[in-house]
Amino acid sequence: MARKKTPVDKGTILFDVVYEDGIRTSNRKVPAAGLGGLDGDEPARIFIEEQDRKIGAMSGNPRAPIKSITRSPQ
């Protein structure tokens, strides 16, 4: 019997990110442990911004500020 493939392990949630310069990235993985509660998805924005800073520092090509984030449909 074939196994159903899951796009994400149970410890992460996927987000679509739109930047102020119009670029869109899909399926950004964020650990589920810090999400929910009173802050909702705001911790995901902080996590993704930190990832973008690290990537920008290593590549020398920083990302534009985040305009919006939404959970990816699964």
C-alpha positions in Angstrom: 0.0 0.0 0.0 1.4 3.4 -1.0 2.0 5.9 1.7 0.5 9.4 1.6 3.3 11.9 1.3 3.1 14.8 3.7 4.6 18.1 2.6 5.8 19.1 6.0 6.7 17.3 9.1 4.5 17.9 12.1 6.9 20.3 13.8 6.6 23.1 11.1 4.0 25.3 9.5 4.4 26.7 6.0 4.0 30.4 5.2 3.8 32.5 2.0 5.7 35.8 2.3 5.2 39.0 0.2 7.9 41.6 0.4 7.5 45.3 -0.1 9.4 45.1 -3.4 6.7 42.7 -4.8 8.7 39.5 -4.5 6.8 36.5 -3.1 8.2 33.4 -1.6 6.2 30.3 -0.8 6.3 27.5 1.7 8.7 29.1 4.2 9.0 26.7 7.1 8.5 28.0 10.6 8.6 25.8 13.8 5.1 25.3 15.1 6.2 25.4 18.7 6.3 29.2 19.0 3.0 29.9 17.0 -0.5 30.4 18.3 -1.4 31.8 21.7 -2.0 35.5 22.1 0.6 36.5 19.5 -0.9 34.4 16.7 1.4 34.3 13.7 3.5 37.3 14.7 6.4 35.0 15.9 6.5 33.6 12.3 7.2 37.1 10.9 10.0 37.5 13.5 11.5 34.1 12.7 11.4 34.7 8.9 12.9 38.2 9.3 15.8 36.7 11.2 16.3 34.0 8.5 16.3 36.8 5.9 18.9 38.8 7.8 21.2 35.8 8.1 20.8 34.9 4.4 21.3 38.6 3.4 24.5 38.8 5.5 26.0 35.7 3.9 25.0 36.5 0.4 25.5 40.3 0.5 22.1 40.8 -1.0 19.6 41.8 1.8 15.8 41.2 1.3 13.3 44.0 1.3 11.1 44.4 4.4 8.2 42.0 4.7 4.8 43.4 3.6 2.6 40.4 4.6 2.7 36.8 5.7 -0.1 34.2 5.3 -0.2 30.5 6.1 0.2 28.4 3.0 -2.8 26.3 2.0 -2.1 22.7 2.6 
